[in-house]
Amino acid sequence: MGLVIDLPPELDHWLRQEAEREGTDPGSYLVQWLARQRALVAPPAGWVALPPEEAALLQQVNLGLPAETWERYRELIARRQAETLTEAERQELIGISDQLEAGNARRMEHLAALARLRGTTVRALMTELGIPPGTDA
């Protein structure tokens, strides 16, 4: 997992409004916004600017489920473990699990494409990026 940021309420509100206006989730919107801002300034000393194709693939690798979905997923897992899950909640849990699997499959496709660009293996790239095997969003 990447960076976790606790935003002040007014900034959180702005971020959610902008993401909704763009038709995306707040996390994706923030990643895109930061990428645009980064393009406006030179990288700090010691940083290497990535070729656009690599940057785009890394951005896709870093996309995940919104925080609200993860929260609900954890709630449903806890209810399943407590054996208090309703049938509707079970179906919801299956739906979120399907989203996770699809997202992880897309991520692996992007990792494989990035590994090909860099002339390395997916496993070596994951190690380089600090992504442990079997990690979720």
C-alpha positions as CSV (number, residue, x, y, z in Angstrom):
1,M,0.0,0.0,0.0
2,G,1.1,3.5,-0.7
3,L,0.9,6.7,1.3
4,V,-2.1,7.3,3.7
5,I,-3.0,10.9,4.3
6,D,-5.4,12.3,6.9
7,L,-6.9,15.4,5.3
8,P,-8.4,18.3,7.1
9,P,-12.3,18.3,6.6
10,E,-12.3,21.3,4.3
11,L,-9.7,19.8,2.0
12,D,-11.4,16.4,2.1
13,H,-14.7,18.1,1.1
14,W,-12.9,19.9,-1.8
15,L,-11.3,16.7,-3.0
16,R,-14.6,14.8,-3.0
17,Q,-16.4,17.6,-4.8
18,E,-13.7,17.8,-7.5
19,A,-13.6,14.0,-7.9
20,E,-17.4,13.9,-8.3
21,R,-17.3,16.7,-10.8
22,E,-14.7,14.6,-12.8
23,G,-16.7,11.4,-12.4
24,T,-14.0,9.5,-10.5
25,D,-13.2,8.5,-7.0
26,P,-11.2,10.8,-4.7
27,G,-8.1,8.6,-4.7
28,S,-7.9,8.5,-8.5
29,Y,-8.6,12.2,-8.8
30,L,-5.8,13.0,-6.3
31,V,-3.3,10.8,-8.2
32,Q,-4.2,12.5,-11.4
33,W,-4.0,16.0,-9.8
34,L,-0.6,15.2,-8.3
35,A,0.7,13.9,-11.6
36,R,-0.4,17.2,-13.3
37,Q,1.3,19.2,-10.6
38,R,4.5,17.2,-10.8
39,A,4.6,17.9,-14.6
40,L,4.6,21.6,-13.8
41,V,7.8,21.5,-11.8
42,A,11.2,19.9,-12.3
43,P,11.8,16.8,-10.2
44,P,13.7,17.4,-6.9
45,A,17.4,16.7,-6.9
46,G,18.1,13.0,-7.1
47,W,14.8,12.1,-8.6
48,V,14.6,10.7,-12.1
49,A,11.7,11.8,-14.2
50,L,9.9,8.8,-15.7
51,P,9.0,8.5,-19.3
52,P,5.3,9.2,-19.8
53,E,4.4,5.6,-20.7
54,E,6.1,4.3,-17.5
55,A,4.4,7.0,-15.4
56,A,1.0,6.2,-16.8
57,L,1.5,2.5,-16.1
58,L,2.6,3.2,-12.5
59,Q,-0.4,5.4,-12.0
60,Q,-2.7,2.5,-13.1
61,V,-0.8,0.1,-10.8
62,N,-1.5,2.4,-7.9
63,L,-5.2,2.7,-8.5
64,G,-7.3,0.9,-5.9
65,L,-10.7,0.8,-4.3
66,P,-12.0,3.9,-2.5
67,A,-11.4,4.1,1.2
68,E,-15.2,3.8,1.8
69,T,-15.3,0.5,-0.1
70,W,-12.4,-0.9,1.9
71,E,-14.1,0.2,5.1
72,R,-17.3,-1.6,4.1
73,Y,-15.3,-4.7,3.0
74,R,-13.7,-4.9,6.4
75,E,-17.1,-4.5,8.1
76,L,-18.6,-7.3,6.1
77,I,-15.6,-9.6,6.8
78,A,-16.0,-8.9,10.5
79,R,-19.7,-9.7,10.2
80,R,-18.9,-12.9,8.3
81,Q,-16.4,-13.9,11.0
82,A,-19.0,-13.2,13.7
83,E,-21.5,-15.3,11.7
84,T,-24.0,-12.4,11.6
85,L,-23.8,-11.7,7.8
86,T,-27.2,-11.5,6.1
87,E,-27.8,-12.9,2.6
88,A,-27.8,-9.3,1.1
89,E,-24.5,-8.6,2.9
90,R,-23.0,-11.8,1.7
91,Q,-23.9,-10.8,-1.9
92,E,-22.4,-7.3,-1.3
93,L,-19.2,-9.0,0.1
94,I,-19.0,-11.2,-3.0
95,G,-19.4,-8.1,-5.2
96,I,-16.6,-6.2,-3.5
97,S,-14.4,-9.4,-3.6
98,D,-15.0,-9.5,-7.4
99,Q,-14.0,-5.9,-7.7
100,L,-10.8,-6.6,-5.7
101,E,-10.0,-9.6,-8.0
102,A,-10.6,-7.6,-11.2
103,G,-8.5,-4.7,-9.9
104,N,-5.7,-7.0,-9.0
105,A,-5.8,-8.6,-12.4
106,R,-5.7,-5.2,-14.1
107,R,-2.8,-4.2,-11.8
108,M,-0.8,-7.3,-12.8
109,E,-1.4,-6.5,-16.5
110,H,0.0,-3.0,-15.9
111,L,3.0,-4.4,-13.9
112,A,3.7,-6.9,-16.7
113,A,3.6,-4.1,-19.3
114,L,5.9,-2.0,-17.1
115,A,8.3,-4.9,-16.6
116,R,8.5,-5.5,-20.4
117,L,9.3,-1.8,-20.9
118,R,12.1,-2.0,-18.3
119,G,13.4,-5.3,-19.5
120,T,12.9,-7.1,-16.2
121,T,10.6,-9.7,-14.6
122,V,7.3,-8.8,-12.8
123,R,8.7,-10.3,-9.6
124,A,11.9,-8.1,-9.8
125,L,9.8,-5.1,-10.6
126,M,7.5,-5.7,-7.6
127,T,10.6,-6.0,-5.4
128,E,12.0,-2.8,-6.8
129,L,8.6,-1.0,-6.2
130,G,8.3,-2.5,-2.7
131,I,5.2,-4.5,-3.6
132,P,5.1,-7.7,-1.6
133,P,3.7,-10.8,-3.4
134,G,0.0,-11.4,-2.7
135,T,-0.8,-7.8,-1.7
136,D,-4.3,-6.3,-2.1
137,A,-5.0,-2.8,-3.2
